[in-house]
Amino acid sequence: MSLATLIVENARLHGSRAAILDEEGGFTWAQFAGRVARAAGLLAAQGLRPGDRYAIVLRNGFRCAELLWAGYWTGIIPVPINWRLSALEIAAILEDADARIVFAAREFAPRFAESTLERWGERVLPVEAAGEPGEYEALLATAAPAPLRECDENDDAILLYTGGTTGRSKGVRLTHRNILADGWQNAVALGIRPDDVYLHVAPMFHSADMNATACYMLACGHAYLAQFTPAGIFAAIAGHRVTVTNLVPTMIKLMADAPEAAQCDLSSLRLIYYGSSPMPLEWLQAARGRFPGVGWYQGYGLTETAPILTTMDERMHERCFASGDFERLKSVGTPVVGVQLRIVDHADRELPPGETGEVVVRGPNVSPGYFNRPEENARGFRGGWFHTGDVGRLDADGYLTLVDRTKDVIISGGENVYSTEVEAALYRHPDIAEAAVIGVPDATLGEAVFAVICCKWGKTLRAEDVVAHCRAYIGGYKAPKKMVFVDALPRTALGKVQKSVLREKFASAR
């Protein structure tokens, strides 16, 4: 079975059901399948053949969706690219992937005139946004629909690049089997219904958007948010009667704080699936109060796992809040169906419940490896298991608690300090809005615990007050030795704090 089979079967069985809900109008599943087939024909008309790769530099929208599915339809491999990256980073991805053509939004097309990207300029096919004139729709209208290519489930379906803020991005190969397996796993874990409407908020160049696969499987409706703002998401939910969406904690906090929330009809929303970074308990409590009737699900995963590995369901959230026992909410849940998850030590020996080590996994949703990275494949995919680089522990009931990334563990004076534990203590201070903890070089300790702190609006703090606050909750050796107060933290497109940027900036902090 290939991914495109979903589109074919949805058109055959649910052809008159709404597939796409958009400001420009909507498409039924029969109409959307027709657009995908013509987009596939457009790829073939550009000279692309199965196994070739093409880039997509677009904001969220139905045109981005049909271009992705056109690749699944033909066996040509899409490479969606983070449009927030620098020209140098985009050029490195295009070069590494050997992309034949680039579908780029009109707003991004001028970047391909820059010297770094000019050699790709002739390969750019501009794609219009709502209300813009453009050649994409004209080409699509005249393209001959391509026949569905029967792909093997182990064929590569997409190439997703991770990182890109510093260093060299890695292309993660995801097969049809990987993505379909994760779709089934999510459908079971979240209880997706055929009458659901899914709002694509996570950038479609990110693996988080694949959480929508379950909704494609069940022929749900799909709406798209080009760029997140609280007002924008409220309008989309109310306008399209959205029932399910996938958000990151920062988005949820901004929504809960926004005054517009009280003025919009959000009654259709039944499920918010959150993840990507830890959710402070205070943020979750505020959001539950702001959006009553919404079921909360948490997920943990990586691009290499297509993406979900574990979930914590609505019932466990409710049980924790009803009992006042919030300890379990610090975990990321239990493995989804079909995933085996273990904790191992530095010698890859399995550790018993309660002990801390690296999280390793295997299952049908795990990538076969990185594109053109034999050395990294040998390190990350060994012994039949994918080594995530995350540090965690399992309890007796199989709930996984993430402690840190292996690269984020701070070894200070010979003691391991987990940055997430320090951040959790910082978040308990009433005047701290956001915080990130990193290790910086120290002549005495080897590494010192360094905190980058954003205070709440109108509040100020002294370093000694922060240290005293932390010592009330964690050991003194874990409390920040150094800190800086800033207006905002650098984040990725999905809202994760870019600790690599902070390390580079504050490596020589005094």
C-alpha positions in Angstrom: 0.0 0.0 0.0 1.3 3.5 -0.9 0.2 6.8 0.6 -1.6 7.9 -2.6 -3.9 4.9 -2.3 -5.6 6.9 0.5 -6.5 9.7 -1.9 -7.7 7.2 -4.5 -9.9 5.4 -2.1 -11.2 8.5 -0.5 -12.3 9.8 -3.9 -13.9 6.4 -4.7 -15.8 5.9 -1.4 -16.3 9.5 -0.2 -16.0 11.5 -3.4 -18.7 14.1 -2.4 -17.4 14.6 1.2 -15.5 17.8 1.9 -11.7 17.3 1.7 -10.3 20.8 1.7 -11.8 23.8 3.5 -10.2 27.1 2.5 -10.8 30.9 2.0 -10.5 30.3 -1.7 -13.3 27.7 -1.6 -13.4 24.1 -0.9 -12.8 20.8 -2.7 -14.5 17.5 -2.3 -12.3 14.3 -2.2 -13.1 13.7 -5.8 -12.0 17.2 -6.8 -8.9 17.1 -4.6 -7.8 13.7 -6.1 -8.2 15.4 -9.5 -5.9 18.2 -8.5 -3.3 15.8 -7.1 -3.3 13.8 -10.3 -2.8 16.9 -12.4 -0.1 18.1 -10.0 1.5 14.7 -10.5 1.2 15.3 -14.3 2.9 18.7 -13.9 5.9 17.0 -12.2 6.2 14.5 -15.1 5.9 17.4 -17.6 8.9 19.0 -15.9 10.9 15.9 -16.7 10.9 14.3 -13.2 10.9 10.6 -12.9 10.4 8.2 -9.9 13.2 8.6 -7.4 14.0 12.2 -8.5 13.6 14.9 -5.8 11.9 18.3 -6.0 11.8 21.1 -3.4 8.8 22.9 -1.9 9.2 26.3 -0.3 5.6 27.2 0.7 3.6 28.3 3.6 0.8 26.0 4.8 -2.1 25.6 2.3 -3.9 23.3 0.0 -1.4 23.9 -2.8 1.4 22.7 -0.6 -0.7 19.7 0.3 -1.4 18.7 -3.3 2.2 19.1 -4.2 3.3 16.7 -1.4 0.6 14.2 -2.4 1.6 14.5 -6.1 5.0 13.1 -5.1 3.4 10.2 -3.3 1.3 9.6 -6.4 4.3 9.4 -8.7 7.1 8.0 -6.6 8.9 11.4 -7.1 10.2 12.5 -3.7 9.2 15.9 -2.2 11.7 17.9 -0.1 9.7 20.5 1.8 12.1 23.3 3.1 11.8 25.6 6.0 11.3 29.0 4.4 12.6 30.7 7.5 16.1 29.4 6.8 18.9 31.6 5.4 19.7 31.5 1.7 22.9 29.7 2.6 21.0 27.0 4.5 18.4 26.5 1.8 21.2 26.2 -0.8 22.9 23.5 1.2 19.7 21.5 1.4 19.0 21.9 -2.3 22.5 20.8 -3.1 22.4 17.8 -0.7 19.0 16.6 -2.0 20.0 17.2 -5.6 16.6 18.8 -6.1 15.6 19.0 -9.8 13.0 21.9 -9.5 11.7 24.2 -6.8 8.1 25.1 -6.2 8.4 28.4 -4.3 5.8 30.9 -3.1 5.9 34.2 -4.9 6.9 35.9 -1.7 10.0 33.7 -1.5 10.9 33.7 -5.2 13.1 36.9 -5.1 15.4 35.1 -2.7 16.5 32.9 -5.6 17.9 35.9 -7.3 20.5 36.2 -4.4 24.0 35.1 -5.3 23.8 32.1 -2.9 20.7 30.7 -4.6 20.9 32.2 -8.1 22.0 28.9 -9.7 18.7 27.5 -8.7 16.7 30.5 -10.0 16.0 28.9 -13.4 14.5 25.9 -11.7 12.0 27.8 -9.6 8.3 27.5 -10.4 6.4 30.2 -8.6 3.3 29.3 -6.7 0.6 31.9 -6.0 -1.1 32.4 -2.7 -4.8 33.4 -2.3 -5.7 36.4 -4.5 -2.5 36.4 -6.4 -2.1 35.9 -10.2 0.2 33.1 -11.0 1.3 30.5 -13.5 0.9 27.5 -11.2 -2.9 27.3 -11.5 -2.6 27.8 -15.3 -0.1 25.0 -15.6 -2.2 22.8 -13.3 -5.3 23.4 -15.4 -3.6 22.3 -18.6 -1.6 19.4 -17.1 -2.7 15.9 -18.1 -3.5 13.8 -15.0 -0.8 11.3 -14.3 -1.7 7.6 -13.6 -1.2 6.4 -10.1 2.2 4.7 -9.8 2.1 1.6 -7.6 4.9 2.2 -5.1 6.4 -0.4 -2.8 5.7 0.4 0.8 9.4 0.5 1.5 10.1 3.1 -1.2 11.1 6.6 0.1 8.0 8.9 0.2 9.5 12.1 1.5 12.9 13.6 2.5 12.7 15.9 5.5 15.6 18.0 6.7 16.2 18.4 10.4 18.1 21.2 12.0 19.5 23.9 9.7 20.1 26.6 12.3 23.7 25.6 12.8 25.9 23.0 11.3 24.8 20.7 8.5 21.1 19.6 8.1 20.4 15.9 7.8 17.9 14.6 5.3 15.6 12.0 7.0 14.2 9.4 4.6 10.7 8.4 5.4 9.0 5.6 3.5 5.3 5.0 2.6 5.3 2.3 5.3 6.8 4.7 8.0 4.1 7.4 7.4 1.2 5.0 7.0 2.2 3.1 10.2 2.3 6.3 12.2 -1.0 7.3 10.8 -2.6 4.1 12.0 -0.9 4.5 15.4 -2.2 8.0 15.7 -5.7 7.1 14.6 -5.9 4.5 17.4 -4.2 6.7 20.1 -6.3 9.9 19.4 -9.6 8.3 18.4 -9.9 10.2 15.1 -13.4 10.2 13.6 -14.5 10.4 10.0 -16.4 13.7 10.7 -13.3 15.4 12.2 -11.9 18.6 10.6 -8.1 18.9 11.1 -6.4 22.3 11.1 -2.8 22.2 9.8 -1.0 24.7 12.1 2.4 23.0 12.4 4.5 24.0 9.4 4.1 21.6 6.6 7.9 21.4 6.1 8.0 19.8 9.6 7.3 16.2 10.5 4.7 17.3 13.0 2.3 17.9 10.0 2.4 14.1 9.5 0.1 13.8 12.5 -2.6 14.6 10.0 -2.1 11.3 8.2 -4.7 9.6 10.4 -7.2 12.3 9.2 -6.3 11.5 5.6 -6.9 7.8 6.3 -10.5 8.5 7.6 -11.4 11.1 4.8 -11.6 13.9 7.3 -11.8 17.6 6.3 -8.6 19.6 6.2 -8.1 23.4 6.8 -4.8 25.3 6.7 -3.3 28.2 8.7 -0.5 29.9 6.7 1.1 31.4 9.8 0.2 31.1 13.4 -1.4 34.0 15.3 -4.0 33.6 18.1 -6.5 35.7 16.1 -5.8 33.6 13.0 -6.3 30.2 14.7 -9.4 31.4 16.5 -10.9 32.5 13.2 -10.0 29.3 11.4 -11.5 27.1 14.2 -14.7 29.1 14.2 -14.9 29.5 10.4 -14.2 25.9 9.4 -15.7 24.2 12.6 -12.3 22.6 13.3 -12.4 19.7 15.7 -8.7 18.6 15.9 -5.4 20.3 15.7 -1.7 19.8 16.7 0.0 22.7 18.6 3.2 23.4 20.5 3.1 24.7 24.1 4.1 28.2 23.1 1.1 28.5 20.8 -1.2 27.2 23.5 0.1 29.8 25.9 -0.4 32.6 23.5 -3.9 31.4 22.8 -4.8 31.2 26.4 -3.4 34.7 27.1 -5.2 36.2 24.1 -8.4 38.3 24.8 -9.9 37.2 21.5 -10.5 33.7 22.9 -13.6 34.8 24.8 -15.1 36.4 21.7 -14.8 33.5 19.2 -17.0 30.4 18.9 -14.6 27.5 19.6 -17.3 25.0 20.5 -16.4 22.7 17.7 -12.9 22.0 19.0 -12.7 18.7 20.8 -9.1 17.7 20.8 -5.7 19.5 21.1 -2.6 17.3 20.5 0.5 19.0 21.9 4.2 18.2 22.0 7.6 19.2 20.6 8.7 20.7 23.9 7.8 20.4 27.6 4.5 22.1 28.7 4.8 23.9 32.0 2.0 22.8 34.3 0.9 26.4 34.8 0.4 26.8 31.0 -1.7 23.6 30.8 -3.8 24.6 33.8 -4.5 28.0 32.2 -5.4 26.5 28.9 -7.8 24.0 30.4 -9.6 26.8 32.1 -9.7 28.9 29.0 -10.9 26.1 26.7 -13.3 23.9 28.6 -14.6 20.8 26.9 -11.4 20.3 24.9 -9.6 16.9 25.3 -5.8 17.2 25.8 -3.4 14.7 24.4 0.4 14.8 24.6 2.8 13.3 22.1 6.5 12.7 21.8 8.4 11.8 18.7 11.1 12.8 16.2 11.4 13.3 12.5 13.1 10.0 12.3 10.0 8.2 13.7 7.4 9.8 11.3 7.0 11.3 14.0 5.1 9.9 17.1 6.5 7.4 19.6 4.4 7.9 22.7 1.1 9.5 23.7 -0.6 10.5 26.9 -4.4 10.4 26.5 -7.2 12.6 27.6 -8.2 10.3 30.4 -4.8 10.4 32.1 -4.8 14.2 31.9 -8.3 14.3 33.6 -7.2 11.8 36.2 -4.2 13.8 37.2 -6.1 17.1 37.4 -9.0 15.4 39.3 -6.6 13.9 41.9 -4.1 16.7 42.1 -1.3 14.3 41.4 0.5 16.1 38.6 3.7 14.0 38.7 2.6 11.8 35.8 1.9 14.9 33.6 5.7 15.3 33.6 5.9 12.2 31.5 5.2 12.0 27.7 3.0 8.9 28.1 3.4 5.3 26.9 4.5 3.9 23.5 2.0 3.8 20.7 0.9 0.5 19.2 3.7 -1.2 17.4 6.6 0.8 18.9 9.2 -0.9 21.2 10.9 1.5 23.5 13.9 0.8 25.8 16.3 2.7 28.0 19.9 1.8 27.6 23.2 2.7 29.1 26.4 3.9 27.3 27.1 0.3 26.3 23.6 -0.2 24.9 22.6 -2.5 27.8 18.9 -2.3 28.7 18.2 -0.5 32.1 15.5 -1.4 34.5 12.5 0.9 35.3 13.5 4.0 37.2 17.0 4.2 35.8 18.1 7.0 33.4 19.7 6.4 30.1 19.3 6.9 26.3 15.9 6.3 24.7 16.1 3.7 21.9 13.2 2.6 19.7 12.1 0.3 16.9 8.9 -0.1 14.9 7.3 0.2 11.5 7.4 4.0 11.7 11.1 4.3 12.2 13.1 5.8 9.3 15.5 3.5 7.4 18.2 6.2 7.8 19.6 9.5 6.7 20.2 10.5 3.1 23.9 10.2 2.1 25.1 10.0 5.8 26.7 6.6 6.2 28.6 7.5 9.3 25.6 9.0 11.1 23.5 6.1 10.0 26.0 3.8 11.6 25.9 5.8 14.9 22.1 6.4 15.1 20.7 3.2 13.6 22.6 0.3 15.1 21.7 -3.1 16.5 18.2 -2.9 15.0 17.3 0.1 17.1 17.2 3.9 16.5 19.2 5.8 19.1 17.2 9.0 19.7 19.8 11.0 21.6 17.1 11.7 24.2 17.7 10.9 27.9 14.8 9.4 29.8 13.5 6.8 32.2 10.5 4.4 32.2 8.4 3.8 35.3 6.9 0.5 36.2 3.7 1.3 34.2 5.7 2.0 31.0 5.4 5.8 31.2 8.4 7.6 29.7 9.8 10.7 31.4 12.3 12.7 29.2 15.1 14.1 31.2 17.1 15.8 28.5 18.8 15.5 25.2 22.2 13.8 25.5 23.8 16.9 24.1 22.0 19.1 26.7 23.2 17.2 29.8 25.5 19.6 31.7 28.4 18.0 33.5 29.2 20.5 36.3 31.8 19.6 38.8 31.5 15.9 37.9 27.7 15.9 38.5 25.1 15.4 35.7 22.7 18.3 35.6 19.6 17.9 33.4 18.6 21.3 31.9 14.9 20.4 31.9 14.9 19.9 35.6 16.4 23.3 36.2 14.0 24.9 33.8 11.0 23.3 35.6 12.3 24.9 38.8 12.6 28.3 37.1 9.1 28.1 35.7 7.8 27.9 39.3 8.8 31.5 39.9 5.8 33.7 39.4 7.8 36.4 37.6 9.4 34.2 35.0 7.7 33.9 31.6 10.2 31.6 29.8 13.6 30.1 30.5 16.2 28.0 28.8 19.2 26.4 30.6 22.5 25.5 28.9 26.0 24.6 29.9 28.8 27.1 29.4 32.6 26.5 29.8 33.9 27.1 33.3 37.5 26.9 34.4 36.6 25.3 37.8 33.5 23.2 37.1 34.2 22.2 33.5 30.7 23.4 32.7 28.5 25.9 34.6 24.8 25.9 34.6 23.7 29.0 32.7 20.1 30.3 32.6 18.6 32.5 29.9 15.5 34.1 31.4 12.5 36.1 30.0 10.7 37.9 32.8 6.9 38.6 32.6 5.9 41.9 31.3 6.7 44.7 33.8 8.7 42.4 36.1 12.4 42.4 37.0 14.5 40.0 38.9 17.9 39.8 40.5 20.2 36.9 39.9 20.5 36.1 43.6 16.7 35.9 43.9 16.6 33.4 41.1 19.3 31.3 42.7 17.5 31.3 46.1 14.3 30.3 44.4 15.9 27.4 42.6 17.6 26.1 45.7 14.1 25.6 47.3 13.3 23.0 44.6 16.5 21.5 43.4 20.0 20.8 44.8 22.3 23.7 45.1 24.8 22.3 42.5 21.9 22.4 39.9 21.0 26.0 40.5 22.2 28.4 37.8 25.7 29.8 38.5 25.3 32.4 35.8 22.3 33.9 34.0 21.2 36.6 31.6 17.8 38.3 31.2 16.5 38.7 27.7 13.3 39.8 25.9 12.8 36.6 23.9 14.3 33.2 23.3 15.4 32.1 19.8 13.1 29.4 18.5 12.7 27.1 15.5 9.7 27.3 13.2 7.9 24.8 15.4 8.5 26.8 18.6 11.5 24.8 20.1 14.1 26.8 21.8 17.3 26.9 19.8 19.8 26.0 22.5 22.6 25.7 20.0 22.1 29.4 19.2 22.2 30.2 23.0 25.4 28.1 23.5 27.1 29.9 20.6 26.1 33.3 21.9 26.9 32.8 25.6 29.8 30.4 25.4 32.1 33.0 26.9 29.6 34.5 29.3 30.9 36.0 32.5 
